[in-house]
Amino acid sequence: MRHAPIDAPGRCYGRADLLPSISHEAAIDRIPRDQDANLIWSSPAERCRGPGALQAARTGVSHRIDARLHELDFGQWENRPWDELPRAELDAWGAAWEHEAPPGGEALPALEARVRGWHAELHPGARHLLIAHAGVVRALWVIRHGCAWPEAMDRPVPHLTLLEL
């Protein structure tokens, strides 16, 4: 599940620890009470960690926070308005987004590698609930379903919607 929406219109954010536009309680109310996860995972970002901890307390299931589940790092662009970013930098990244990183940030292959490492350690017989970011969900589509990155990027990742991966 992707975290609750962030009230930061027009801002570039990935690792920036911005708070959601709704409470953590309201976010977990979107998770069916009968979900049967054996383990809850979340990114260290508060918008994921907070709801994960509350859901774990509500269900009596263990909650694990893993740094490999962070969103893509946008480096020098983090938490800045998109319309204030240098056009030449945006164009250069846009031309090679599948392999290049934003200035001082992280490239998609690095995101995929860390999510792949996390995924490889999951117990295959367990049911896992993940509260993370759109980039992590898309990386899992690449890893689990063999999607190419352009296809994964074309898929919507709605906030607060359980997706079966």
Secondary structure, 3 states (H helix, E strand, C coil): CECCCECCCCEECCCCCCCECCCHHHHHCCCCCCCCCCEEEECCCHHHHHHHHHHHHHHCCEEEECHHHCCCCCHHHCCEEHHHCCHHHHHHHHHCCCCCCCCCCCCHHHHHHHHHHHHHCCCCCCCEEEEECHHHHHHHHHHHHCCCHHHHHHCCCCECCCCCC
